[in-house]
Amino acid sequence: MLTVATLLWQSNGKSRDFSRCYDETWVEKLYRGFRRNLTMPFRFIVYTDRTYEFQEPVFVIVNPVLGQGGYADCIRPYEIGGPMILCGLDTVIAGNVDHLAEYCMTAKRFALPRDPYQLSRACNGVALVPAGHELIGTAHEGENDMEWVRKFPHRFIDDEFPGHVVSFKGTVEKSGLGDARIVYFHGERKPHQLPNVQWITEAWI
């Protein structure tokens, strides 16, 4: 079965200001975004540092030291080993993602977005991960998460599904939503800071 995975931990000394806004509601909005836009059965997993109360049917993996490694801990879900869509909490599901899920179920190599500011290299805003990539998680020893995933053979989501997985700052803010299905936010300005953007109010609920 496909897994959709994300992470939530309490802010700490390694957290940047732009990521101190996350709480349980962000997990549930992400879950509902996939529920509305994915017809394939899936399980939703959130890695956490403590027990939280969720209203939605999410599966929780508690690790008390999660987040102490900073954002490098975002590598942990790769240890699942099965087909997975991995994304941060600052992600909005804006359209049907069945084809992205199918990639995870059938492809051989995991796929990452092109870095919107340096297109020749990958970023890790979203990852489409087929089965068999658990080494990315189990061999990780705290290296920078972005640099770590770039070391493994990968494809670019932009080439496989042009315009379907995009950066808000790098693409949508400048050119509009287009046919985007997943919009990932990075750095400053998150969905809750854009209450007058219609597609966000419709998709991030």
QUIDAHU-V729578 format. One record per residue. N is the residue number from 1. PHI is phi as a letter, one per 40 degrees, with the letter a starting at -180 (999 if undefined). PSI is psi in degrees with one decimal (* if undefined). OMEGA is omega in whole degrees, 0 to 359 (999 if undefined). Layout:
BEGIN
N PHI PSI OMEGA
N PHI PSI OMEGA
END
This chain:
BEGIN
1 999 147.2 177
2 c 140.1 172
3 b 136.0 166
4 b 125.1 187
5 b 147.2 174
6 a -177.5 183
7 a 148.2 176
8 a 122.2 171
9 b 158.2 178
10 c 141.4 180
11 d 145.6 179
12 a -169.3 184
13 c -16.9 179
14 c -1.9 182
15 c 137.0 174
16 c 159.6 185
17 d -37.1 185
18 c -10.5 180
19 b 15.5 180
20 c 3.4 184
21 c -8.0 189
22 c 141.0 173
23 a -167.9 184
24 d -32.4 183
25 c -29.8 178
26 c -38.2 177
27 c -46.1 184
28 c -35.9 176
29 c -38.5 178
30 c -44.7 177
31 d -47.7 183
32 c -32.9 176
33 c -43.6 177
34 c -38.6 180
35 c -37.3 180
36 c -25.4 192
37 b 12.0 180
38 b 117.8 181
39 c -18.1 178
40 c 140.1 174
41 d 140.8 179
42 a 158.4 170
43 b 143.4 183
44 b 119.7 183
45 b 134.0 172
46 b 124.2 172
47 c 129.5 182
48 b 166.8 177
49 c -4.7 181
50 a 174.8 180
51 c 129.1 176
52 b 159.7 175
53 b 115.4 180
54 b 140.4 177
55 c -25.3 181
56 c 159.5 182
57 c 74.3 178
58 b 145.2 178
59 c 128.2 187
60 b 130.7 172
61 b 111.6 184
62 c 127.6 174
63 b 109.7 187
64 d -21.5 181
65 c 3.7 179
66 d 132.2 180
67 g -18.3 179
68 c -20.5 175
69 c 8.8 182
70 g -154.3 184
71 c -12.7 174
72 d -25.2 180
73 c -9.7 177
74 c -8.4 177
75 c -22.1 190
76 d -41.7 183
77 c -18.5 178
78 c -23.2 181
79 c -15.4 179
80 d -40.6 174
81 g -21.3 180
82 c 178.9 179
83 c 134.2 190
84 a 142.1 163
85 b 120.0 182
86 b 128.1 178
87 a 160.2 178
88 c 168.2 179
89 c -26.2 180
90 c 56.0 183
91 b 135.6 179
92 b 128.4 178
93 c 111.2 190
94 b -4.0 182
95 a 178.8 184
96 c 134.6 183
97 b 20.5 181
98 d -41.3 182
99 c -31.1 177
100 c -38.2 175
101 c -40.2 179
102 c -36.1 176
103 d -45.1 180
104 c -31.5 183
105 c -21.7 190
106 b -22.7 185
107 c 169.6 179
108 b -27.4 186
109 b 139.8 181
110 c 157.3 187
111 b 141.0 180
112 b 158.1 176
113 c 155.2 168
114 c 141.0 175
115 d 119.9 185
116 c -15.2 181
117 b -9.1 176
118 a 87.7 194
119 c -14.6 181
120 c -10.2 182
121 b 165.0 183
122 c 156.7 165
123 b 176.7 185
124 b 35.5 178
125 d -37.1 177
126 a 145.6 175
127 b 131.9 172
128 b 111.9 193
129 b 108.4 172
130 c 169.3 177
131 c 152.4 174
132 g 12.2 181
133 b 23.8 183
134 c -22.0 179
135 d -31.0 179
136 d -35.4 178
137 c -44.9 187
138 c -25.8 180
139 c -6.4 183
140 c 132.9 181
141 b 35.6 175
142 g 6.2 178
143 c 157.8 175
144 d 129.0 188
145 c -40.8 181
146 c -47.2 181
147 c -33.1 182
148 c -50.0 183
149 c -28.1 179
150 c -19.5 182
151 c -16.2 184
152 c 144.8 179
153 d 128.2 183
154 a 165.6 173
155 b 167.8 178
156 b 127.1 177
157 d -36.6 181
158 d -33.0 181
159 c -34.9 180
160 c -41.9 185
161 b 75.8 186
162 d 129.7 176
163 g 5.3 185
164 c -23.8 176
165 b 110.0 191
166 b 157.4 174
167 c 138.6 175
168 c -52.1 184
169 c -36.4 185
170 c -23.2 185
171 b -61.3 191
172 c -42.8 182
173 c -30.3 182
174 c -39.3 191
175 b -1.9 182
176 g 172.0 185
177 c -36.0 182
178 f -132.8 181
179 b 26.2 182
180 c 139.6 177
181 b -34.9 176
182 b 126.9 177
183 b 120.3 179
184 b 139.7 181
185 b 144.3 179
186 a 145.8 182
187 g -148.9 182
188 c 159.8 181
189 g 104.9 180
190 b 169.9 183
191 d -39.2 183
192 c -13.8 179
193 c 5.8 183
194 b 58.9 186
195 c -14.0 182
196 b 5.2 177
197 c 112.7 191
198 d -44.9 184
199 c -28.8 177
200 c -45.1 180
201 c -27.6 179
202 c -32.5 188
203 b -23.9 186
204 b 75.3 184
205 b * 999
END
